[in-house]
């Protein structure tokens, strides 16, 4: 039996790090998607205020198996 993988694109942000933003993306996606297999970070950016990074942002692709 062949497996089919679907990919969705998500945006996420964190006050801590890009890694934390990625984990938040997976955590949120897992609320409505099962069988998540990978996350690909497509783009990173940050919001700056008073010369300090205040938000770490990612655009990511999350892959999961379709039942």
C-alpha positions, 0 to 999 in steps of 0.5 A, a space after each residue: 500500500 502506498 502512502 500519501 503525504 500532504 503538506 500545509 504551510 503555516 506561520 508561527 511566532 515566539 518571544 523566545 526563538 525560531 526553534 520555539 516558533 517551530 515547536 508552536 507550529 507543530 503543537 498547533 497543527 497537531 490539534 487538527 492534523 494527525 500523523 505529522 512527520 516533518 517540518 521544513 522551515 521555509 523562511 525566518 524573520 523577526 520583529 524588532 522594537 527599540 533595537 531588540 528582537 521581540 518576536 521570532 517568526 517562521 513560515 514553515 511547511 508541515 508534512 503529514 500522512 493521509 489515512 
